[in-house]
Amino acid sequence: MNFDQLSKKFNKNGYVYIENLFSESLMDAYHEKILNHFASNSKHIHDESFLDKSDTDVIPWFPQLDGEKIFSIVEDDIRLKNLTENILGKGWRSLYSMVMFSSRSSNGQAWHQDCTSEDKCFFNLNRLIYTMDINASTGGEIVVIASSHKRGMIPPSALGKNIGDEIVISPKKGSLLLLHGNIWHKVLPINNNIRASTNYRCVPKNTPDDITDICVYRNMLYRFSDKRVLVNRD
């Protein structure tokens, strides 16, 4: 990989997508762990009011916190580390890995930003890997607005549905998608299959660990730590 070229592309567009980075056998091992976990534990951790207002139909799991050491293989991959450092600079650090699972025929995720955008120096980096193909058949594709990480807060829902030229990404098994925490993005509804991705979140040097505590939706600012709507944007 040309790390400098990928870093420049990320800084310009707010995202980078790379196919065939991780082996099929490793992705199969991850996917089996994910399916086994959610076969016995597929309840939402958020209350109904949040699910309804955020229009988010995703169940998280933090496998490394449960002692699943296999999920450290991707995090320790030297290519991923080098690319991350090229983008974030020295002193960056990992936060956690989070599997995001959606059941069949679920809603996906509405437009949002993973962190607020007041200070451009502070943001998170989402490093998403895919253990299955995600396409028009499965549903759950990712939609982004290129370079929107430079445009501040995502427009409120009152301004209508059209917020820019949409780019639809259909990740393949073994691929990596990097998303800037301020980029405007959403996940399309899921069809007749489950959907899973694993996010290795990290941050630049001196960024607070709770940078993703406040999520920006088109209709609200929501703080996860105390389950509060901070601002209604309807």
Buried (B, 14 or more C-beta within 10 A) or exposed (E): EEBEEBBBBBBEBBBBBBEEBBEEEBBBBBBEBBBEBBEEEEEBEBEEEBBEBBBBBBBEBEBBEEEBEEBBEBBEBEEBBEBBBBBBEEEBEBBBBBBBBBBEEBBBBBBBBBBBBEEEEBBBBBBBBBBBBBBEEBBBBBBBBBBBBBBBBBBBBEEEEEBBEEBEBBBEBBBBBBBBBBBBBBBBBBBEBBBBBBBBBBBBEEBEEEBBBBBBBBBBBBBBEEEEBEEEBE
